[in-house]
Amino acid sequence: MTDHIGDKSATVSLVSRSGSYAPVELIESAELAARWRVPESWIRNHTRARTPREERIPCLRLGRYVRFDWRSAELHKWLDKQRQN
């Protein structure tokens, strides 16, 4: 895992089913909010269980921590779907 001091994102490599390594860039809600230029509270609200499933932002839950895979197809599909609405 690569982590930079003061940097809220981290790049890790995960082993895929094929045995190859795939880089994953995990970011926090503050970083996602900054990249999308929306309030962090909006991001957090769209990850909660009370939000309808189709409106929830795809995320990875690590215990109480919520992270987003910036490079994931699911995250970008979700954003594209929101642009169409």
PLY file of the C-alpha trace (Angstrom):
ply
format ascii 1.0
element vertex 85
property float x
property float y
property float z
element edge 84
property int vertex1
property int vertex2
end_header
0.00 0.00 0.00
1.27 3.43 -0.88
0.25 6.22 1.47
1.52 9.77 1.53
1.58 11.90 4.68
-1.08 14.57 4.43
-2.66 12.80 1.47
-6.18 11.48 2.03
-5.98 8.93 -0.77
-4.12 5.67 -0.86
-3.19 3.39 -3.71
-3.16 -0.31 -3.01
-2.78 -3.32 -5.24
-5.31 -6.09 -4.92
-4.94 -9.55 -6.38
-7.71 -10.26 -8.87
-9.25 -13.67 -9.49
-6.89 -14.13 -12.42
-3.92 -13.71 -10.09
-2.84 -10.34 -11.49
-2.46 -7.20 -9.42
-4.94 -4.40 -10.01
-4.21 -0.94 -8.59
-7.02 0.48 -6.46
-7.12 4.11 -5.39
-9.08 4.34 -2.15
-10.22 7.81 -1.16
-12.17 9.22 1.79
-15.46 11.09 1.57
-13.67 14.45 1.87
-11.52 13.65 -1.17
-14.50 12.44 -3.20
-16.42 15.59 -2.27
-13.49 17.74 -3.37
-13.16 15.90 -6.70
-16.90 16.13 -7.39
-17.13 19.65 -5.92
-20.01 18.86 -3.57
-20.27 19.12 0.24
-18.81 16.20 2.17
-22.13 15.89 4.02
-23.83 15.18 0.67
-21.39 12.33 0.00
-21.93 10.88 3.49
-25.72 11.13 3.15
-25.54 9.15 -0.10
-23.71 6.24 1.56
-26.09 5.71 4.49
-28.44 2.75 4.77
-31.49 5.02 4.90
-30.71 6.27 1.39
-32.56 4.23 -1.27
-30.23 1.59 -2.69
-30.31 2.98 -6.25
-29.22 6.41 -4.93
-26.34 5.15 -2.77
-22.82 5.88 -3.90
-20.85 2.61 -4.33
-18.39 2.39 -1.46
-16.22 0.02 0.50
-16.90 -0.28 4.22
-13.90 -1.05 6.40
-15.53 -1.34 9.80
-16.75 2.16 10.59
-14.67 3.67 7.81
-16.11 4.33 4.36
-13.79 4.50 1.37
-14.37 4.88 -2.34
-12.48 3.14 -5.13
-11.83 6.08 -7.43
-10.97 3.81 -10.34
-13.97 1.48 -10.01
-16.38 1.10 -12.90
-19.31 1.04 -10.44
-18.50 4.50 -9.09
-18.23 5.98 -12.57
-21.42 4.23 -13.72
-23.24 5.66 -10.71
-22.02 9.17 -11.56
-23.00 8.79 -15.22
-26.47 7.65 -14.15
-26.82 10.74 -11.94
-25.85 12.99 -14.87
-28.69 11.53 -16.93
-31.33 12.32 -14.28
0 1
1 2
2 3
3 4
4 5
5 6
6 7
7 8
8 9
9 10
10 11
11 12
12 13
13 14
14 15
15 16
16 17
17 18
18 19
19 20
20 21
21 22
22 23
23 24
24 25
25 26
26 27
27 28
28 29
29 30
30 31
31 32
32 33
33 34
34 35
35 36
36 37
37 38
38 39
39 40
40 41
41 42
42 43
43 44
44 45
45 46
46 47
47 48
48 49
49 50
50 51
51 52
52 53
53 54
54 55
55 56
56 57
57 58
58 59
59 60
60 61
61 62
62 63
63 64
64 65
65 66
66 67
67 68
68 69
69 70
70 71
71 72
72 73
73 74
74 75
75 76
76 77
77 78
78 79
79 80
80 81
81 82
82 83
83 84
